[in-house]
Amino acid sequence: MRDALSLLDQVISFSDDKVSFEQAIQVSGSLTDDLMIEFVRLLTQQQAQAALLQLQDLLLLGKEASRLIEEWLEFSRDLLVAKQTGDMIGRSEAFVEFAKRG
């Protein structure tokens, strides 16, 4: 709970009295489902060079490598669970569409 309050406090301090999803993502260092979907799409289409460029861009933006790996594993787990059980509660529309298509 303290971590959530600390994150909220950081987002508020970087915003203009309005908290947005994009600001929360930026402050937390997290990735959006859209970024994860694009990365997985590049990998599944065997576009290694494009995937590596996307990864490099994320690292240049200041994303931590350990955080990228953690989020990629979580995304992959959620995708596998969604494919097996259909459970996609709490995920974005982009994730739901990606899980249904692939």
Buried (B, 14 or more C-beta within 10 A) or exposed (E): EEEEEEBEEBBBEEBEEEBEEEBBBBBEBBBBBEBBBBBBBBBEEEEEEBBEEBBEEBEEEEBEEEBBEEBBEEBEEBBEEBEEEEEBEEBBEBBBEBBEEE
